[in-house]
């Protein structure tokens, strides 16, 4: 925004502790822009939100406002308000759009058609590869991949979009000047340079548990659909899926082994009506992208090495070395060199407990 005074008024409204989004929206509905709220005065504001109005006039967030204004003056950093022409229109469709957004990177990506890809932080190697492959394919088709910068599926989805030189949006649960988790620092740097990092939380906000479910409504709100790759039955990804359904977005889920804990959340969603996804084309068809998918379209399971008896014995669920010995009738000494060759070839990965998992 070019009007510093107007932006300062928005910051004043949103930076006062105790004045949450619902209270802010009531005041905005009654008076219009934040400047009008403060111009109307304490008594007028009290008539709308009661004693909470006193916080608006008794709290001085000047230091925080000045810090935010200075932050927004730096290259690649901006603050969007609900009244800004660049505010993402998709968020205007949800019941509780954030009144202010702190953005690092390319704010125009917030207006591109988006597909959210979410899932378990404790992703299996197969799940991470699947998320990355789907994100890469969809980003190459012009879709912005939206996720939450968490470990596991989120990080894989962001990496896939970046690998396709496509757009990706990371919606975070901290202030936009903080990175959580720290292990994703380099990934966050790449997203800030080539994609978008966005947060509704004030600068300096640390990683507080209850902020992450709240940010999920922005992940789903920015997207036309949500793809859940792996999720436990009580996963936060299922919160995102529920919010997506409430917002009128499509919900997609990738099935997995009945023995895998991180597949049960996806199976639960499918039982509740989510669209079962086996290939990226399933998503494109549902969302109205009718262009013919390329031949290299990713699917849940690929065919390399399909003729290998060892891979046939391994299947697509995690399997221990002892189980492979029993299934193949071969000794561990015979199997280990072939397992190593397949691992080096990127066809399988190792898991804790001397277990193996197919990656393709």
HUVENGI-V31420 format. One record per residue. N is the residue number from 1. RES is the residue in three letters. PHI is phi in degrees with one decimal (none if undefined). NEAR is the number of other ideal C-beta (glycine too) atoms within 10 Angstrom. D_FIRST is the distance of its C-alpha to the first C-alpha in whole Angstrom. Layout:
N & RES & PHI & NEAR & D_FIRST
N & RES & PHI & NEAR & D_FIRST
This chain:
1 & UNK & none & 17 & 0
2 & UNK & -87.5 & 5 & 4
3 & UNK & -87.8 & 10 & 6
4 & UNK & -63.3 & 11 & 7
5 & UNK & -63.6 & 8 & 10
6 & UNK & -64.5 & 16 & 8
7 & UNK & -64.8 & 22 & 7
8 & UNK & -61.1 & 19 & 10
9 & UNK & -67.9 & 20 & 12
10 & UNK & -61.8 & 26 & 11
11 & UNK & -63.7 & 24 & 12
12 & UNK & -60.3 & 21 & 15
13 & UNK & -65.4 & 23 & 16
14 & UNK & -95.4 & 25 & 16
15 & UNK & -99.5 & 19 & 18
16 & UNK & -90.4 & 20 & 21
17 & UNK & -58.0 & 9 & 24
18 & UNK & 95.0 & 10 & 26
19 & UNK & -108.0 & 19 & 23
20 & UNK & -80.3 & 12 & 23
21 & UNK & -60.2 & 15 & 21
22 & UNK & -64.3 & 10 & 23
23 & UNK & -64.3 & 20 & 23
24 & UNK & -58.3 & 22 & 20
25 & UNK & -66.0 & 15 & 20
26 & UNK & -61.4 & 14 & 23
27 & UNK & -67.8 & 24 & 21
28 & UNK & -65.7 & 19 & 18
29 & UNK & -64.8 & 9 & 21
30 & UNK & -81.6 & 15 & 23
31 & UNK & -116.2 & 17 & 20
32 & UNK & 96.9 & 12 & 17
33 & UNK & -79.7 & 16 & 14
34 & UNK & -55.1 & 26 & 14
35 & UNK & -56.7 & 17 & 14
36 & UNK & -70.4 & 14 & 17
37 & UNK & -62.6 & 23 & 19
38 & UNK & -70.9 & 17 & 19
39 & UNK & -69.3 & 11 & 20
40 & UNK & -68.6 & 17 & 23
41 & UNK & 95.0 & 12 & 25
42 & UNK & -61.8 & 13 & 27
43 & UNK & -63.5 & 9 & 29
44 & UNK & -64.9 & 15 & 27
45 & UNK & -67.0 & 23 & 25
46 & UNK & -61.5 & 15 & 29
47 & UNK & -66.5 & 11 & 30
48 & UNK & -101.9 & 17 & 28
49 & UNK & -124.3 & 19 & 28
50 & UNK & 68.9 & 10 & 31
51 & UNK & -65.5 & 7 & 31
52 & UNK & -62.6 & 17 & 28
53 & UNK & -61.7 & 22 & 26
54 & UNK & -61.7 & 14 & 28
55 & UNK & -60.5 & 15 & 26
56 & UNK & -63.9 & 23 & 23
57 & UNK & -105.1 & 14 & 24
58 & UNK & -106.5 & 9 & 27
59 & UNK & -106.5 & 14 & 24
60 & UNK & -114.5 & 10 & 22
61 & UNK & -93.4 & 18 & 20
62 & UNK & -54.4 & 12 & 19
63 & UNK & -60.9 & 9 & 20
64 & UNK & -65.5 & 17 & 18
65 & UNK & -64.3 & 18 & 14
66 & UNK & -63.3 & 12 & 15
67 & UNK & -63.9 & 17 & 16
68 & UNK & -65.2 & 27 & 13
69 & UNK & -63.9 & 14 & 11
70 & UNK & -65.3 & 11 & 13
71 & UNK & -59.7 & 18 & 13
72 & UNK & -71.6 & 19 & 10
73 & UNK & -82.3 & 10 & 10
74 & UNK & -77.1 & 9 & 13
75 & UNK & -57.4 & 5 & 14
76 & UNK & 77.7 & 13 & 14
77 & UNK & -131.5 & 20 & 12
78 & UNK & -150.3 & 20 & 8
79 & UNK & -122.8 & 21 & 7
80 & UNK & -106.7 & 24 & 7
81 & UNK & -112.8 & 21 & 8
82 & UNK & -57.9 & 19 & 11
83 & UNK & -94.5 & 15 & 10
84 & UNK & -76.8 & 17 & 7
85 & UNK & -59.7 & 6 & 9
86 & UNK & -87.3 & 15 & 9
87 & UNK & -63.6 & 20 & 11
88 & UNK & -60.8 & 25 & 14
89 & UNK & -62.4 & 9 & 17
90 & UNK & -61.1 & 22 & 19
91 & UNK & -73.7 & 21 & 18
92 & UNK & -69.9 & 10 & 18
93 & UNK & -83.9 & 12 & 22
94 & UNK & -90.4 & 18 & 23
95 & UNK & -69.2 & 10 & 24
96 & UNK & -132.4 & 14 & 22
97 & UNK & -64.9 & 19 & 18
98 & UNK & -63.9 & 25 & 16
99 & UNK & -77.2 & 19 & 14
100 & UNK & -148.4 & 24 & 12
101 & UNK & -130.0 & 25 & 12
102 & UNK & -97.5 & 24 & 12
103 & UNK & -124.7 & 23 & 13
104 & UNK & -114.2 & 24 & 15
105 & UNK & 104.3 & 25 & 16
106 & UNK & -104.8 & 20 & 15
107 & UNK & -63.5 & 21 & 12
108 & UNK & -64.7 & 12 & 14
109 & UNK & -65.5 & 22 & 17
110 & UNK & -68.3 & 26 & 16
111 & UNK & -101.2 & 14 & 17
112 & UNK & -82.9 & 18 & 20
113 & UNK & -59.1 & 18 & 23
114 & UNK & -125.3 & 27 & 24
115 & UNK & -129.6 & 30 & 27
116 & UNK & -83.9 & 32 & 28
117 & UNK & -124.1 & 35 & 30
118 & UNK & -135.5 & 31 & 32
119 & UNK & 168.5 & 33 & 35
120 & UNK & -66.0 & 27 & 37
121 & UNK & -70.4 & 18 & 36
122 & UNK & -98.6 & 14 & 40
123 & UNK & -69.9 & 23 & 40
124 & UNK & -77.1 & 26 & 43
125 & UNK & -56.2 & 19 & 43
126 & UNK & -62.1 & 25 & 44
127 & UNK & -63.7 & 26 & 41
128 & UNK & -63.2 & 24 & 39
129 & UNK & -64.7 & 22 & 40
130 & UNK & -63.3 & 31 & 39
131 & UNK & -60.7 & 32 & 36
132 & UNK & -64.8 & 24 & 35
133 & UNK & -66.1 & 22 & 37
134 & UNK & -63.1 & 29 & 36
135 & UNK & -63.5 & 32 & 32
136 & UNK & -62.1 & 24 & 33
137 & UNK & -64.4 & 24 & 35
138 & UNK & -69.8 & 28 & 32
139 & UNK & -64.6 & 25 & 29
140 & UNK & -65.4 & 17 & 31
141 & UNK & -89.7 & 19 & 31
142 & UNK & 97.2 & 12 & 27
143 & UNK & -86.7 & 28 & 27
144 & UNK & -85.1 & 26 & 24
145 & UNK & -92.1 & 31 & 26
146 & UNK & -106.0 & 36 & 24
147 & UNK & -155.9 & 30 & 26
148 & UNK & -114.3 & 27 & 26
149 & UNK & 64.1 & 24 & 27
150 & UNK & -77.9 & 24 & 30
151 & UNK & -65.3 & 16 & 33
152 & UNK & 81.7 & 21 & 36
153 & UNK & -62.3 & 32 & 34
154 & UNK & -57.1 & 29 & 31
155 & UNK & -61.8 & 24 & 31
156 & UNK & -62.5 & 26 & 33
157 & UNK & -64.0 & 35 & 31
158 & UNK & -61.0 & 30 & 28
159 & UNK & -62.8 & 20 & 31
160 & UNK & -62.5 & 28 & 32
161 & UNK & -65.0 & 31 & 29
162 & UNK & -65.2 & 22 & 28
163 & UNK & -64.2 & 14 & 32
164 & UNK & -90.1 & 19 & 31
165 & UNK & 56.5 & 10 & 28
166 & UNK & -101.3 & 23 & 27
167 & UNK & -86.8 & 25 & 23
168 & UNK & -143.2 & 30 & 23
169 & UNK & -121.1 & 31 & 21
170 & UNK & -104.8 & 28 & 22
171 & UNK & -97.0 & 28 & 21
172 & UNK & -111.6 & 28 & 22
173 & UNK & -101.6 & 25 & 24
174 & UNK & -120.8 & 21 & 23
175 & UNK & -64.5 & 21 & 20
176 & UNK & -67.3 & 27 & 18
177 & UNK & -94.0 & 17 & 19
178 & UNK & -124.0 & 17 & 23
179 & UNK & -122.1 & 21 & 25
180 & UNK & -142.0 & 20 & 28
181 & UNK & -78.4 & 13 & 30
182 & UNK & -61.0 & 9 & 31
183 & UNK & -63.7 & 10 & 33
184 & UNK & -98.9 & 20 & 30
185 & UNK & -59.1 & 10 & 28
186 & UNK & -67.8 & 9 & 29
187 & UNK & -62.9 & 19 & 28
188 & UNK & -61.9 & 23 & 25
189 & UNK & -62.6 & 13 & 24
190 & UNK & -65.7 & 15 & 25
191 & UNK & -66.5 & 26 & 23
192 & UNK & -63.4 & 19 & 20
193 & UNK & -81.2 & 12 & 21
194 & UNK & -119.7 & 16 & 22
195 & UNK & -135.8 & 25 & 20
196 & UNK & -144.3 & 24 & 18
197 & UNK & -113.1 & 24 & 18
198 & UNK & -137.5 & 27 & 16
199 & UNK & -148.1 & 25 & 17
200 & UNK & -94.8 & 24 & 16
201 & UNK & -86.4 & 22 & 18
202 & UNK & -56.6 & 20 & 17
203 & UNK & -54.9 & 20 & 18
204 & UNK & 88.6 & 14 & 21
205 & UNK & -63.2 & 19 & 23
206 & UNK & -79.4 & 11 & 26
207 & UNK & -77.6 & 15 & 28
208 & UNK & -109.0 & 12 & 29
209 & UNK & -53.7 & 7 & 31
210 & UNK & -74.3 & 7 & 30
211 & UNK & -75.6 & 18 & 26
212 & UNK & -73.2 & 18 & 27
213 & UNK & -60.5 & 13 & 29
214 & UNK & -67.9 & 16 & 26
215 & UNK & -68.0 & 21 & 23
216 & UNK & -62.0 & 24 & 26
217 & UNK & -67.4 & 24 & 25
218 & UNK & -77.4 & 30 & 21
219 & UNK & -56.8 & 26 & 23
220 & UNK & -70.7 & 29 & 25
221 & UNK & -65.8 & 25 & 23
222 & UNK & -76.5 & 26 & 21
223 & UNK & -109.3 & 29 & 24
224 & UNK & -87.7 & 22 & 27
225 & UNK & -160.9 & 20 & 30
226 & UNK & -124.2 & 30 & 31
227 & UNK & -104.0 & 34 & 33
228 & UNK & -100.4 & 29 & 35
229 & UNK & -90.1 & 34 & 38
230 & UNK & -140.9 & 30 & 39
231 & UNK & -163.2 & 31 & 39
232 & UNK & -74.9 & 20 & 42
233 & UNK & -58.6 & 13 & 43
234 & UNK & -111.0 & 11 & 40
235 & UNK & -68.9 & 24 & 37
236 & UNK & -62.1 & 20 & 34
237 & UNK & -63.8 & 33 & 33
238 & UNK & -71.0 & 22 & 35
239 & UNK & -64.1 & 19 & 33
240 & UNK & -60.9 & 30 & 30
241 & UNK & -63.8 & 29 & 33
242 & UNK & -63.8 & 17 & 33
243 & UNK & -61.8 & 21 & 30
244 & UNK & -60.1 & 27 & 30
245 & UNK & -62.8 & 17 & 33
246 & UNK & -64.9 & 12 & 31
247 & UNK & -86.8 & 17 & 28
248 & UNK & 81.9 & 10 & 30
249 & UNK & -90.2 & 25 & 30
250 & UNK & -77.9 & 17 & 33
251 & UNK & -121.1 & 23 & 34
252 & UNK & -121.8 & 27 & 36
253 & UNK & -144.7 & 29 & 39
254 & UNK & -98.1 & 26 & 41
255 & UNK & -74.6 & 15 & 45
256 & UNK & -145.0 & 24 & 46
257 & UNK & -66.2 & 17 & 50
258 & UNK & -67.2 & 9 & 51
259 & UNK & -93.3 & 11 & 52
260 & UNK & -94.1 & 20 & 49
261 & UNK & -59.8 & 16 & 47
262 & UNK & -83.7 & 25 & 43
263 & UNK & -97.7 & 24 & 44
264 & UNK & -66.7 & 19 & 45
265 & UNK & -65.3 & 24 & 42
266 & UNK & -65.4 & 32 & 41
267 & UNK & -64.0 & 19 & 45
268 & UNK & -61.6 & 19 & 44
269 & UNK & -64.9 & 25 & 41
270 & UNK & -63.2 & 18 & 43
271 & UNK & -61.1 & 9 & 45
272 & UNK & -86.2 & 13 & 43
273 & UNK & 115.7 & 9 & 42
274 & UNK & -64.9 & 22 & 39
275 & UNK & -78.4 & 16 & 40
276 & UNK & -71.7 & 14 & 42
277 & UNK & -115.5 & 23 & 41
278 & UNK & -116.6 & 11 & 43
279 & UNK & -150.2 & 16 & 41
280 & UNK & -59.6 & 25 & 38
281 & UNK & -60.5 & 17 & 39
282 & UNK & -61.3 & 19 & 40
283 & UNK & -72.4 & 24 & 36
284 & UNK & -60.1 & 20 & 35
285 & UNK & -63.9 & 13 & 38
286 & UNK & -65.7 & 14 & 37
287 & UNK & -91.7 & 18 & 33
288 & UNK & 87.5 & 8 & 34
289 & UNK & -89.0 & 18 & 34
290 & UNK & -91.7 & 7 & 37
291 & UNK & -62.0 & 8 & 37
292 & UNK & -66.6 & 8 & 40
293 & UNK & -64.3 & 17 & 40
294 & UNK & -65.5 & 11 & 41
295 & UNK & -62.6 & 5 & 44
296 & UNK & -87.5 & 9 & 43
297 & UNK & -53.6 & 16 & 41
298 & UNK & -72.6 & 21 & 41
299 & UNK & -126.6 & 17 & 43
300 & UNK & -62.3 & 18 & 44
301 & UNK & -130.5 & 11 & 47
302 & UNK & -108.2 & 15 & 48
303 & UNK & -103.9 & 8 & 52
304 & UNK & -53.3 & 14 & 52
305 & UNK & 72.7 & 17 & 55
306 & UNK & -59.9 & 10 & 56
307 & UNK & -81.4 & 8 & 60
308 & UNK & -68.6 & 14 & 60
309 & UNK & -58.6 & 12 & 62
310 & UNK & -65.9 & 20 & 60
311 & UNK & -66.9 & 18 & 57
312 & UNK & -61.9 & 12 & 59
313 & UNK & -68.5 & 17 & 60
314 & UNK & -67.1 & 23 & 57
315 & UNK & 69.4 & 14 & 55
316 & UNK & -115.8 & 15 & 51
317 & UNK & -107.4 & 17 & 52
318 & UNK & -54.8 & 22 & 52
319 & UNK & -144.3 & 19 & 55
320 & UNK & -84.0 & 13 & 58
321 & UNK & -62.9 & 16 & 60
322 & UNK & -61.3 & 11 & 63
323 & UNK & -65.5 & 16 & 62
324 & UNK & -67.4 & 20 & 62
325 & UNK & -59.4 & 16 & 65
326 & UNK & -66.4 & 11 & 66
327 & UNK & -72.0 & 15 & 65
328 & UNK & -93.6 & 16 & 66
329 & UNK & 77.0 & 9 & 69
330 & UNK & -104.4 & 15 & 68
331 & UNK & -78.7 & 9 & 68
332 & UNK & -60.9 & 12 & 65
333 & UNK & -62.4 & 8 & 67
334 & UNK & -75.7 & 12 & 67
335 & UNK & -76.7 & 17 & 63
336 & UNK & -58.9 & 12 & 61
337 & UNK & -61.2 & 9 & 61
338 & UNK & -69.6 & 16 & 60
339 & UNK & -61.4 & 18 & 57
340 & UNK & -63.7 & 12 & 56
341 & UNK & -60.6 & 14 & 56
342 & UNK & -66.8 & 22 & 54
343 & UNK & -66.8 & 15 & 52
344 & UNK & -64.4 & 9 & 51
345 & UNK & -83.3 & 12 & 51
346 & UNK & 77.4 & 12 & 48
347 & UNK & -89.6 & 19 & 50
348 & UNK & -142.3 & 24 & 50
349 & UNK & -129.6 & 18 & 49
350 & UNK & -98.9 & 15 & 50
351 & UNK & -124.0 & 14 & 49
352 & UNK & -55.8 & 6 & 51
353 & UNK & 83.1 & 8 & 54
354 & UNK & 57.9 & 10 & 56
355 & UNK & -112.0 & 16 & 54
356 & UNK & -128.2 & 22 & 53
357 & UNK & -140.9 & 21 & 50
358 & UNK & -63.5 & 23 & 50
359 & UNK & -102.3 & 20 & 47
360 & UNK & -135.5 & 21 & 47
